[in-house]
Amino acid sequence: MMRVDAKVIRSEEQHQEYLLEIERLIACEPPPGSETADSLELLSVLVEAYENQKFPIEAPDPISAILFRMQEQGLKQSDLAPYFGTRSRVSEVLARKRPLTVNMIRALSSGLGISTETLVGMDSIEVPKTDKDEVDWGSFPIKEMMARGWLQKLANKAVKSTEDLVKGFITNAGVEFGSTAFRRTLGGDAYSPSTKYALYAWLARVIQKARERKSMLGTFDRDQFSTAFMRELAQLSWSDQGPALAVEFLEKRGIAVVIEPHLKGTLLDGAALQDTDGTPIIGLTLRFDRLDNFWFTLLHEVAHLWKHVDEEETFLDNLDASSEDKREVEANRIAKEALIPRIAWKRSDAYLNPSNQAIDALSRELKIHPAIISGRLRKERENYTLFNDLIGHGQVRKHFNFSELEV
């Protein structure tokens, strides 16, 4: 039973009172779904909201933000050359000898998912947008599409030009420019537009492959989505065959799951969308062959299908990037809660005193793979060297004959 009257926190005294009550409730080890557990979660939300308002975290300076994203994604200075123009310019900027230009900010925001506010070092900024709605069919990654065999069937038809070939491919999938909601801002004429077109090409390919699987899908019912549905899916990670079982689980429930490696330069992890006939589709690139990345991406995309996707909304996600989009924040929250419930996480030794033994104990309690807990720790502590042997390297692609898909 909660001993305080839960209200919006307006004073430090109230804040301290709620912290003591949270500590007392955690010590009670309330079972999930109990009245005490609900009270604990309510107080935690109130405290978190107060602390976010009272003690805001200052945004990092632009260079620190770039260096952090490089560490997070395992990028070298040479990988940043497309955003800066030359390798020497990358070196100069990171050494703080040369300021970022507007064009660099646009490119970094698009390519690495760093907000323009952080890159400019201001509270807010409006980066001018350009009107580039007109489709440049020659900007599609045609060589890569041909190499993957995407255009072979169409190539046998009578087409007047390469542009007609690509038009046929995109039109066949029913993809319309301007109707897709990207997590990342793709505008900006300074940045290579091939990224935007590569994303559209990948999306069209996923839709086409999903249609090939429709005869194998069960009947889809949107009402089947629930917290229990998400939790059941997450607990399939407990099995060594978890990734394959998860795909089978979703397809039996009418959701097409397509594995398609990302096209060069897109930094894409997954997608959630709906075909023109209403069939829900999840696309996964398996960009990282790690269990922690696979399970979070999959749950994130299922959350989008549950809460956000309709015939007008498609989501293409780079989950290494930060986003302030409320729908992305909600999808993250649902995925995190399904994998590791907040209450279990905050009171666990894996969170308080992380070790291999503590991670193993929590994974047994929640019936999830230890890689998920290890990945959560690395993400929250912003230290991607922690528990590197537990995150399931090389344990995902092997389930999907990925080598046959790679270019």
Beta strands, then each sheet from edge to edge (+ up, - down):
strand 1: 181-182
strand 2: 256-259
strand 3: 270-274
strand 4: 280-284
strand 5: 315-317
sheet 1: 1+ 5+ 3- 4+ 2+
end
